[in-house]
C-alpha cells in the first residue's frame, strides 16, 4: 500500500481542487474528479435532503446553472482521513462556503453563508483517486434575500 501520509496528502490536494474548480467555474475539471457512478447528497441543517444526484453530468449541470454569475469561496478544514483499503479512502471535512449572487430577479438570494461537514468516499479507479460518494451535511446556513426594489 502507498505510504499513508502520501495518500492523505493526495486526497487533501484533490479536495482543494474540488473547492477551487467550483469557485472558478472549471466544470470539466470538476467532473473529472468524480468516479464513474458517484452519489452526491446535500442535507440541510434540519436533516432534510435538499438535493441528490447519481450522475456527474446532472450534478455539474445543476451546479453550473445555480452558480452562474456567482462569486464564491469554498473552504475545507480539519480533515479526518481514514484509509479503508488500498482502493478506498473515507474522509470527513469541516467546511465553510460563502456565495454572492448577481443582482436581478432570478429567484436566487443575495448571498449565502454556510458551514457543515463533507462526508466522502474516494475510490481508486483506473489508477486515479476519484470521488465516489459526497454528502454535505449543513450545520448552519444563513441566506440573505435580495431586497425588493420598490
N, C-alpha and C positions, 0 to 999 in steps of 0.2 A: 504494500500500500504506500502511496505517496506520503511524504512527510506530513504529519498532522498540521503543523503550523503553516506549511506551504498551501495545503488545501484550504485552510481557513482564510488565508490571505487571498487566494483565488476567488473565493465566494464573496469576500468583502469588496474586492475590485469589481466583480460583476454586479453586485448590488449598487455600488456607487455609479456604475454606468447606467443602470436602470433609472436611477434618480435623474441623472444628467440628461439622458435621452428623453424622458418625459418633459423636463423643463425646457429643453432646446428643440422640442418637437421633431426629434430624429426617429420617425416612426418605423422605418425599415430596420434600423439598428435595434430599436426596442423589440420588435417582433423576433429578431434573430436570437434574443436571449432566452426565448421560451422553448420548451420541449415540443415535440410533435403533437401531443394530445394533452395540453395543460388544463388545469382547472383554476379559475380565479373567482374569489368571493369577496364581497365588500359588505361589512356588517356595521350598522350604526351603533352609536353609544348606548342605545336601548336594547341591543342584541338582535334587532330586526335586520334581516337580509335586505340590503339595498340594491345589490346587483350581483349577477352571477354569469360567468362566461365559461364555455367549454371549448372555445376555439380562439386562437390568437387573432385571426383576421377580424372577428367580430369585436373582440376587446379593443384592438387597436383602432378600428373604425369609430367605435363609440367614444373612446378616449380622445381621438383626434378631433372629432366634431365638438365635443364638450369643451376642449381646451383651445379651440380656435380663437386666436387673438388674446389669449390669457398670458399674463406674466406670472410665473410661479417659481417656487423653490420647494423641493422635497429633500428632506434630510433624514438619515437613519443614524442611530446611536446605539450604544450598549448591546452589541451583538452577542447572542448566545448561539454558538455554532457547535453542533454535535455531528460527528462523523459516524453515521449509522453503519455504513459498509463501504466497500471500495467503489460503489456506484451510486450511493445515496447520502446526502447531507441534509440535516434538518437545521433550520435557522429561525431565530426569533429576533426581531429588531424593534427597538423603540423608534417611533417616527414622529416627525412634525412636517406639516406642509402648510403653505400659505399661497393663496391664489388670488390674483387681482384680475377681475373680468373687465372687458371693454364696456364702454357706455352703450346705451341703446336699450330698447325694449325687446330683448330676445329671450326673456324668461329666466335668465341666469342672474345670480345675485351680484352685488357689487364686489364682494370678496368672501373668501372662506379661509378659516384658520383652524387647523385641526391637529390632533395628536392621537396616538394609538400604537398598535403593535402589528407588524407584519409577521405572520406565521408561514414559513415556506418550506418546501421540499425541493431540493436541487438534485437532478439525476444526471449521470454521465451517459450521454447519447453521442454515438459516432465520435468518441474521443473528446467531446466538449461538455462542460457542465452547463446544463440548461435548467431553467425554472419550470418545474413540473406542477407545483401547486403553490398558489399565493392566496393568502387570506388576510385581508386588512380588517382588524377589529378596532374600531374607533373607541376612544375613551372620552374625548372632548371634540366637539365640532361646533365652532362658532360661525354662523352665517350672517353676514351683513347684507340686508336687502338694498336694492337700488332705491334712491329717493325718487318719489314721483315728481315729475316736472309739471307744475300747475301754472 
